[in-house]
Amino acid sequence: MNITNDIKPVTYLKSKAADLLNQINETHRPVIITQNGEPRAVLQDPESYENMRNAIGILKALSQGESDIKNEKIKSQKEVFSEIESSLKGKLK
């Protein structure tokens, strides 16, 4: 993948917005928009954005799990199921 093809100036965005949106949705590659030669924004198709957000959520959950293990904030499966069963027994009576 050659990222230089995916860097466009803001003037290109202004004049070719529809073409740029078609490119993004067909290729699923983000486009970097520059202003005065500096990167200012990234345009991305909705599907890729949603996938990225989901991946970040999974990574956050993994990080929290690793932290909990390190800090010994864990319970065995047997303890968890026992607590659930006790909770349910109290509600069914």
C-alpha positions in Angstrom: 0.0 0.0 0.0 1.4 3.4 -1.0 0.1 6.0 1.5 1.2 8.9 -0.7 -1.8 8.2 -2.9 -4.1 8.7 0.1 -2.9 12.2 1.0 -4.9 15.0 -0.5 -4.9 18.8 0.1 -8.1 20.4 1.5 -8.6 22.1 -1.9 -9.0 18.6 -3.5 -11.6 17.8 -0.8 -13.5 21.0 -1.6 -13.5 20.4 -5.4 -13.8 16.6 -5.5 -15.7 15.6 -2.4 -18.0 13.1 -4.2 -15.0 11.4 -6.0 -13.1 11.3 -2.7 -16.0 9.7 -0.8 -16.4 7.1 -3.6 -12.6 6.3 -3.4 -12.8 5.9 0.4 -15.9 3.6 0.3 -14.5 1.5 -2.6 -11.0 1.0 -1.2 -11.7 1.1 2.5 -8.5 3.1 2.9 -8.5 6.3 4.9 -7.4 9.5 3.2 -5.3 12.1 5.0 -6.4 15.7 4.3 -3.7 18.3 4.5 -3.9 22.1 5.0 -0.8 24.2 4.2 1.2 21.0 3.8 0.3 19.7 7.3 -2.0 16.7 8.1 -5.2 18.1 9.5 -7.8 15.3 9.2 -8.4 11.7 8.3 -11.5 10.6 6.3 -12.6 7.0 6.7 -15.5 4.9 5.5 -18.1 4.0 8.2 -17.5 0.3 8.1 -13.7 0.7 8.6 -14.4 3.2 11.4 -16.8 0.9 13.2 -14.3 -2.0 12.9 -11.5 0.2 14.3 -13.8 1.2 17.2 -14.6 -2.4 17.9 -10.9 -3.4 17.8 -10.1 -0.6 20.3 -12.9 -1.7 22.6 -11.5 -5.3 22.6 -8.0 -4.0 23.3 -9.3 -1.9 26.2 -11.0 -5.0 27.6 -7.8 -7.1 27.3 -5.8 -4.4 28.9 -8.2 -4.2 31.8 -8.2 -8.0 32.2 -4.4 -8.0 32.3 -4.4 -5.3 34.9 -6.9 -7.2 37.0 -4.8 -10.3 36.8 -1.7 -8.4 37.8 -3.5 -6.8 40.7 -5.1 -10.1 41.7 -8.6 -8.8 41.2 -9.8 -12.2 39.9 -12.3 -14.9 40.9 -12.3 -18.5 39.8 -15.1 -19.7 37.5 -16.4 -21.9 40.4 -16.7 -18.8 42.7 -18.5 -16.8 40.0 -21.1 -19.5 39.3 -21.6 -20.1 43.0 -22.3 -16.4 43.5 -24.8 -16.4 40.6 -26.6 -19.5 41.9 -26.9 -18.0 45.4 -28.2 -14.8 43.9 -30.8 -16.6 41.8 -31.9 -18.9 44.7 -32.7 -15.8 46.7 -34.8 -14.3 43.9 -36.8 -17.5 43.2 -38.0 -17.9 46.8 
